[in-house]
């Protein structure tokens, strides 16, 4: 689907038709304009990769080239001047104005084709990611715009690797690059020459494909990613199912293994008019795929709800504190309320589940209990693995220095006692932002 676009600006219909016939094929689409005003409309709509401009126009071609270079600063097409002149100064003036080449007419047909194709190749070679050898965001955005101008049906997939920044912090840049390269190869194997595969960022891939193929590709990618991902972890991390992220004052944050999230949109049920609308819808659909832990994909479906039926989600600033130490629980409550949080305290472990019937916390601060019964660990397991629809983050405070035991019980953070209040509320802020993002 990587179709290159050439714009010919030439007043002479016979010549522009000839050049179009020489260049146009399955990989190159040629647009023609007989004047600068018409050319501007085509430049805005299609963002051509190469502009072929003739000195037959009724304008100063040097100034026209300068204007094109300014107007296409972000997309940076190659500009080739066609002229009957063969004077050195004319060539120098045009090149100084911003043109990339100057071809004197008449020119041999094969040489003409070879030169134009060379410029196109060079223009695209400058837009590769060094890590994955896929096209970068400059080309990807351009391809989306061209799809919007195409009247056929299409689907666009935004594919991401979640938790990659934490993986990179623990395993390093080389391992991260290898993971990216492996996943890009998997995506490439799932697409064909009729599809476009590129990137929007280091770990954000984009695929443009047929509507019928999109969900099949997404389903395969989730399966394939889950199959290979364990190979990029140590045996202990892979078996455990999460990583340790060292924090302040010996706190340990539990970080999930990397997963893939995929959002899919199409023009089957909804019509799109511009790039901004496409990207906004793509990001929204992709966020739904990131909502649950683990690899998954979400496909945009027809809207069934009435207008304004969906309300903006209110931020949840509720904190449930389960702390047997009454003095510490009062201190935590007072500090939390001063920072704008809504707090409820339970001093007995058995009160937690009844509190959850009426109170929906974003964060639960849970103490381990005494070292003999470890009641807090039992409660943590029940909250995380048995309580349906519980989305709260659990900060587990303890004098038991066994972080793996605590995190395997389902806690999101292991925070050994004694701790500084500034450390505790630094983590509360982080979990609050993650919960409400």
C-alpha positions as CSV (number, residue, x, y, z in Angstrom):
1,X,0.0,0.0,0.0
2,X,3.0,2.3,0.1
3,X,2.0,4.3,-3.0
4,X,4.3,7.2,-3.8
5,X,2.6,10.4,-5.1
6,X,4.2,12.7,-7.7
7,X,2.6,16.1,-8.5
8,X,3.3,17.5,-12.0
9,X,2.8,21.3,-12.4
10,X,2.9,22.0,-16.1
11,X,0.8,24.2,-18.3
12,X,1.4,22.0,-21.3
13,X,-1.1,19.2,-21.3
14,X,0.8,17.1,-23.8
15,X,4.0,17.1,-21.8
16,X,2.3,16.5,-18.4
17,X,0.4,13.6,-20.0
18,X,3.7,12.1,-21.3
19,X,5.4,12.4,-17.9
20,X,2.4,10.9,-16.2
21,X,2.4,7.9,-18.5
22,X,6.1,7.4,-18.0
23,X,5.9,7.4,-14.2
24,X,2.5,6.0,-13.2
25,X,2.3,2.4,-12.1
26,X,1.2,0.3,-9.1
27,X,3.7,2.1,-6.8
28,X,3.4,5.6,-8.1
29,X,0.3,7.8,-8.4
30,X,0.7,10.9,-10.6
31,X,-1.4,14.1,-10.1
32,X,-1.3,17.0,-12.6
33,X,-2.0,20.7,-12.2
34,X,-1.9,23.3,-14.9
35,X,-1.4,26.3,-12.6
36,X,-0.1,27.0,-9.1
37,X,-3.5,27.6,-7.5
38,X,-4.6,24.1,-8.6
39,X,-1.3,22.7,-7.4
40,X,-1.8,24.1,-3.9
41,X,-5.1,22.3,-3.4
42,X,-3.5,19.0,-4.5
43,X,-0.4,19.6,-2.2
44,X,-2.7,20.2,0.8
45,X,-4.9,17.1,0.1
46,X,-2.2,14.6,-0.9
47,X,1.2,15.8,0.4
48,X,3.1,14.6,-2.7
49,X,6.5,13.0,-2.2
50,X,7.9,14.7,-5.3
51,X,6.9,17.8,-7.2
52,X,7.8,18.2,-10.8
53,X,7.5,21.8,-11.9
54,X,7.8,23.2,-15.4
55,X,9.0,26.7,-16.5
56,X,6.0,26.8,-18.8
57,X,3.9,28.3,-16.0
58,X,2.8,32.0,-16.2
59,X,4.8,32.9,-13.1
60,X,8.3,33.3,-11.7
61,X,9.3,29.7,-11.2
62,X,12.1,30.6,-8.9
63,X,9.6,32.4,-6.5
64,X,7.2,29.5,-7.0
65,X,9.8,27.0,-5.8
66,X,10.6,29.2,-2.8
67,X,6.8,29.3,-1.9
68,X,6.5,25.5,-2.3
69,X,9.5,24.9,-0.1
70,X,8.0,27.1,2.6
71,X,4.5,25.6,2.3
72,X,5.7,22.0,2.4
73,X,8.3,22.5,5.2
74,X,6.9,19.7,7.3
75,X,6.5,17.1,4.6
76,X,9.7,18.1,2.6
77,X,8.9,16.7,-0.9
78,X,11.7,16.5,-3.5
79,X,11.3,19.4,-6.0
80,X,12.5,18.8,-9.6
81,X,12.6,21.7,-12.2
82,X,11.9,20.9,-15.9
83,X,13.2,23.6,-18.2
84,X,14.1,24.1,-21.9
85,X,17.0,26.2,-20.6
86,X,20.5,24.7,-20.3
87,X,22.2,27.7,-18.9
88,X,24.3,27.2,-15.8
89,X,23.0,30.3,-14.0
90,X,19.4,29.2,-14.5
91,X,20.3,25.9,-12.9
92,X,22.1,27.6,-10.0
93,X,19.2,30.0,-9.4
94,X,16.6,27.2,-9.2
95,X,18.8,25.1,-6.9
96,X,19.4,28.1,-4.7
97,X,15.6,28.6,-4.5
98,X,15.1,25.2,-3.0
99,X,14.9,22.7,-5.9
100,X,16.6,19.3,-5.5
101,X,17.3,18.9,-9.2
102,X,17.2,20.6,-12.6
103,X,16.4,18.7,-15.8
104,X,16.8,20.2,-19.2
105,X,14.3,19.3,-21.9
106,X,14.2,17.4,-24.1
107,X,15.4,14.5,-21.8
108,X,15.7,10.8,-22.6
109,X,12.6,8.9,-21.2
110,X,14.6,6.3,-19.4
111,X,16.9,8.9,-17.8
112,X,13.9,10.9,-16.8
113,X,12.3,7.9,-15.1
114,X,15.6,6.9,-13.4
115,X,16.2,10.3,-12.0
116,X,12.6,10.7,-10.6
117,X,12.6,7.2,-9.0
118,X,16.0,7.9,-7.5
119,X,14.7,11.1,-5.8
120,X,11.7,9.2,-4.5
121,X,13.8,6.4,-3.2
122,X,16.1,8.9,-1.4
123,X,13.2,10.8,0.0
124,X,11.7,7.7,1.6
125,X,15.1,6.3,2.8
126,X,15.5,9.3,5.0
127,X,12.3,8.4,6.9
128,X,13.2,4.9,8.2
129,X,13.4,4.1,11.9
130,X,17.0,2.8,12.6
131,X,15.7,0.2,15.1
132,X,12.9,-1.4,13.1
133,X,13.6,-0.3,9.5
134,X,10.0,0.8,9.3
135,X,8.7,4.2,8.1
136,X,8.5,6.9,10.8
137,X,5.6,9.2,11.7
138,X,6.2,11.6,8.8
139,X,5.4,8.9,6.3
140,X,2.7,7.3,8.4
141,X,0.7,10.5,8.8
142,X,1.0,11.1,5.1
143,X,-0.4,7.6,4.3
144,X,-3.4,8.2,6.6
145,X,-4.1,11.4,4.8
146,X,-4.0,9.6,1.4
147,X,-6.3,6.9,2.7
148,X,-8.8,9.6,3.6
149,X,-8.8,10.9,0.0
150,X,-9.4,7.3,-1.2
151,X,-13.1,6.4,-1.6
152,X,-12.6,2.7,-0.8
153,X,-13.1,1.1,2.6
154,X,-10.1,1.0,5.0
155,X,-9.1,0.0,8.5
156,X,-6.3,1.5,10.6
157,X,-4.7,-0.3,13.5
158,X,-2.7,1.4,16.3
159,X,-0.4,-1.2,18.0
160,X,1.5,-0.5,21.1
161,X,3.8,-2.3,23.6
162,X,2.6,-1.5,27.2
163,X,5.1,-1.2,30.1
164,X,8.0,-0.9,27.7
165,X,9.6,2.0,29.6
166,X,9.8,-0.1,32.8
167,X,11.2,-3.1,30.8
168,X,13.9,-0.8,29.4
169,X,14.8,0.5,32.9
170,X,15.3,-3.0,34.2
171,X,16.7,-4.9,31.1
172,X,18.4,-2.1,29.2
173,X,18.3,-0.5,25.8
174,X,19.7,-3.4,23.8
175,X,17.1,-5.9,25.1
176,X,14.4,-3.3,24.5
177,X,15.5,-2.8,20.9
178,X,15.5,-6.5,20.3
179,X,12.0,-6.8,21.6
180,X,10.9,-3.9,19.3
181,X,12.6,-5.6,16.3
182,X,11.0,-8.9,17.1
183,X,7.5,-7.5,17.3
184,X,7.9,-5.4,14.2
185,X,8.9,-8.6,12.4
186,X,5.8,-10.4,13.7
187,X,3.6,-7.5,12.5
188,X,5.3,-7.6,9.2
189,X,4.6,-11.3,8.8
190,X,0.9,-10.6,9.4
191,X,0.6,-8.0,6.7
192,X,1.2,-8.1,2.9
193,X,2.1,-5.8,0.1
194,X,-1.4,-4.4,0.0
195,X,-1.0,-3.1,3.6
196,X,1.0,-0.2,5.0
197,X,3.1,-0.8,8.1
198,X,4.9,2.1,9.8
199,X,5.4,3.8,13.2
200,X,4.0,6.8,15.0
201,X,6.6,6.5,17.9
202,X,9.3,4.1,19.1
203,X,6.8,1.6,20.4
204,X,3.7,2.6,18.5
205,X,3.1,0.8,15.2
206,X,0.4,1.6,12.6
207,X,-1.1,-0.7,10.0
208,X,-3.4,0.4,7.2
209,X,-5.3,-2.6,5.8
210,X,-8.7,-3.9,4.6
211,X,-11.6,-3.9,7.0
212,X,-12.1,-7.7,6.7
213,X,-8.4,-8.4,7.5
214,X,-7.9,-6.0,10.4
215,X,-9.5,-8.1,13.2
216,X,-7.8,-11.3,12.0
217,X,-4.4,-9.5,12.1
218,X,-5.1,-8.1,15.6
219,X,-6.1,-11.5,16.9
220,X,-3.0,-13.1,15.5
221,X,-0.7,-10.4,17.0
222,X,-2.1,-10.8,20.5
223,X,-1.5,-14.6,20.2
224,X,2.0,-14.3,18.7
225,X,3.1,-11.6,21.2
226,X,2.0,-13.6,24.2
227,X,3.8,-16.6,22.7
228,X,7.2,-15.0,22.4
229,X,7.2,-12.4,25.2
230,X,8.5,-14.7,28.0
231,X,11.7,-15.2,26.1
232,X,12.7,-11.6,26.8
233,X,12.6,-12.1,30.6
234,X,14.7,-13.8,33.1
235,X,13.3,-17.2,34.2
236,X,12.3,-15.8,37.6
237,X,10.4,-12.8,36.2
238,X,8.7,-14.9,33.5
239,X,7.6,-17.5,36.1
240,X,6.5,-14.8,38.6
241,X,4.5,-12.8,36.0
242,X,5.7,-9.4,37.0
243,X,8.9,-7.3,37.6
244,X,10.2,-5.5,40.7
245,X,10.7,-1.8,40.3
246,X,12.9,-0.4,43.1
247,X,11.5,2.8,44.5
248,X,12.3,5.2,47.4
249,X,13.4,3.9,50.8
250,X,13.4,0.3,49.7
251,X,9.8,0.4,48.4
252,X,9.2,-2.1,45.6
253,X,6.7,-1.4,42.9
254,X,5.1,-4.4,41.1
255,X,5.2,-3.8,37.3
256,X,3.3,-6.1,34.9
257,X,5.2,-7.8,32.1
258,X,5.0,-6.1,28.7
259,X,1.9,-6.7,26.7
260,X,0.4,-5.5,23.5
261,X,-2.7,-3.3,23.1
262,X,-4.3,-2.7,19.7
263,X,-7.0,-0.3,18.7
264,X,-8.8,-0.7,15.3
265,X,-10.9,1.9,13.5
266,X,-12.5,1.9,10.1
267,X,-14.7,3.9,7.8
268,X,-17.3,1.1,7.7
269,X,-19.6,2.7,10.2
270,X,-18.2,6.2,10.6
271,X,-16.9,8.7,8.0
272,X,-13.7,10.6,8.7
273,X,-12.9,14.0,7.2
274,X,-9.4,14.8,8.4
275,X,-6.3,13.4,10.1
276,X,-7.0,14.9,13.5
277,X,-10.4,13.1,13.6
278,X,-8.7,9.8,12.7
279,X,-6.0,10.1,15.3
280,X,-8.4,11.1,18.0
281,X,-10.7,8.1,17.3
282,X,-7.7,5.8,17.0
283,X,-6.3,6.9,20.4
284,X,-9.6,6.6,22.1
285,X,-10.2,3.0,20.8
286,X,-6.6,2.1,21.7
287,X,-7.1,3.4,25.3
288,X,-9.9,0.9,25.7
289,X,-7.5,-1.9,24.8
290,X,-5.1,-0.7,27.4
291,X,-7.8,-0.6,30.1
292,X,-7.3,-4.2,31.2
293,X,-4.0,-5.9,32.2
294,X,-2.6,-8.1,29.5
295,X,-2.6,-8.2,25.7
296,X,-5.9,-7.4,24.0
297,X,-7.4,-5.6,21.0
298,X,-10.5,-3.4,20.6
299,X,-12.3,-2.8,17.3
300,X,-14.4,0.3,16.9
301,X,-18.1,-0.7,16.6
302,X,-21.2,1.3,15.5
303,X,-22.4,3.8,18.0
304,X,-25.6,2.6,19.7
305,X,-26.0,5.2,22.4
306,X,-27.7,8.5,21.9
307,X,-25.9,11.8,21.7
308,X,-24.4,13.0,25.1
309,X,-25.4,9.6,26.6
310,X,-21.8,9.1,27.8
311,X,-20.7,11.3,30.7
312,X,-17.2,12.2,31.5
313,X,-15.7,10.1,34.2
314,X,-15.3,11.8,37.6
315,X,-11.9,11.6,39.2
316,X,-11.8,9.1,42.0
317,X,-9.8,10.5,45.0
318,X,-11.0,8.0,47.6
319,X,-8.4,6.3,49.9
320,X,-9.3,3.4,52.2
321,X,-6.8,3.1,55.1
322,X,-6.6,-0.3,56.9
323,X,-4.1,0.4,59.6
324,X,-4.3,-1.2,63.1
325,X,-2.1,1.5,64.6
326,X,-4.6,4.1,65.5
327,X,-2.1,7.0,65.8
328,X,-0.6,6.2,62.4
329,X,-4.0,5.9,60.7
330,X,-5.1,9.3,62.1
331,X,-1.8,10.9,60.8
332,X,-2.4,9.3,57.4
333,X,-6.0,10.5,57.3
334,X,-5.1,14.1,58.3
335,X,-2.3,14.4,55.7
336,X,-4.5,12.9,53.0
337,X,-7.4,15.2,53.7
338,X,-5.0,18.2,53.6
339,X,-4.0,17.1,50.1
340,X,-7.6,16.9,48.9
341,X,-8.2,13.2,49.2
342,X,-11.4,11.6,50.5
343,X,-10.5,9.1,53.3
344,X,-12.2,6.3,55.1
345,X,-10.4,4.4,57.9
346,X,-10.9,0.8,59.1
347,X,-9.0,-0.4,62.1
348,X,-10.0,-4.0,61.9
349,X,-9.3,-6.3,58.9
350,X,-12.8,-7.8,58.9
351,X,-14.3,-4.3,58.3
352,X,-12.6,-3.9,54.9
353,X,-15.1,-5.9,52.8
354,X,-18.2,-4.2,54.4
355,X,-16.5,-0.8,53.8
356,X,-16.1,-1.6,50.1
357,X,-19.8,-2.1,49.7
358,X,-20.4,1.6,50.0
359,X,-16.9,3.1,49.4
360,X,-15.1,2.8,46.1
361,X,-11.4,3.6,46.7
362,X,-8.8,4.3,44.1
363,X,-6.2,3.3,46.6
364,X,-6.1,1.0,49.6
365,X,-3.4,1.3,52.2
366,X,-3.2,-2.1,53.8
367,X,-1.1,-3.1,56.7
368,X,0.2,-6.7,57.0
369,X,-0.9,-7.2,60.5
370,X,1.2,-9.0,63.1
371,X,4.0,-11.3,62.0
372,X,2.3,-14.5,63.3
373,X,-1.1,-14.3,61.5
374,X,-0.2,-12.2,58.5
375,X,-3.9,-11.3,58.2
376,X,-3.2,-8.5,55.9
377,X,-1.7,-10.9,53.3
378,X,-4.8,-13.1,53.4
379,X,-7.0,-10.0,52.9
380,X,-4.8,-8.7,50.0
381,X,-5.2,-12.1,48.2
382,X,-8.9,-12.0,48.6
383,X,-9.2,-8.4,47.4
384,X,-7.1,-8.9,44.3
385,X,-8.0,-12.4,43.3
386,X,-11.5,-13.0,44.6
387,X,-13.2,-9.6,44.7
388,X,-15.0,-9.0,41.4
389,X,-14.5,-5.7,39.7
390,X,-12.0,-4.3,42.3
391,X,-9.8,-1.9,40.4
392,X,-8.1,-0.3,43.5
393,X,-4.4,-0.1,43.8
394,X,-3.1,-1.7,47.0
395,X,-0.1,-0.2,48.9
396,X,1.0,-2.9,51.3
397,X,2.8,-1.6,54.4
398,X,4.7,-4.1,56.5
399,X,7.5,-4.9,58.9
400,X,7.9,-8.2,57.1
401,X,10.9,-7.9,54.7
402,X,9.8,-10.3,52.1
403,X,8.8,-8.3,49.0
404,X,8.2,-11.3,46.8
405,X,5.7,-12.8,49.3
406,X,3.9,-9.5,49.5
407,X,3.7,-8.8,45.7
408,X,2.7,-12.3,44.9
409,X,-0.2,-11.8,47.2
410,X,-1.5,-9.1,44.7
411,X,-0.2,-5.9,46.2
412,X,0.8,-3.2,43.8
413,X,3.5,-1.7,46.0
414,X,5.6,-3.2,48.8
415,X,6.4,-0.4,51.3
416,X,8.4,-1.5,54.4
417,X,7.9,0.2,57.7
418,X,8.9,2.6,59.0
419,X,8.4,4.9,56.0
420,X,8.5,8.7,55.5
421,X,5.1,10.3,54.8
422,X,6.6,12.1,51.8
423,X,7.4,8.7,50.3
424,X,3.9,7.3,51.0
425,X,2.2,10.3,49.4
426,X,4.5,10.3,46.5
427,X,3.3,6.8,45.7
428,X,-0.3,7.8,46.4
429,X,-0.1,10.6,43.9
430,X,1.4,8.2,41.3
431,X,-1.4,5.6,41.8
432,X,-4.1,8.3,41.8
433,X,-2.9,9.6,38.4
434,X,-2.6,6.1,37.0
435,X,-6.1,5.1,38.2
436,X,-7.7,8.2,36.7
437,X,-5.8,8.4,33.5
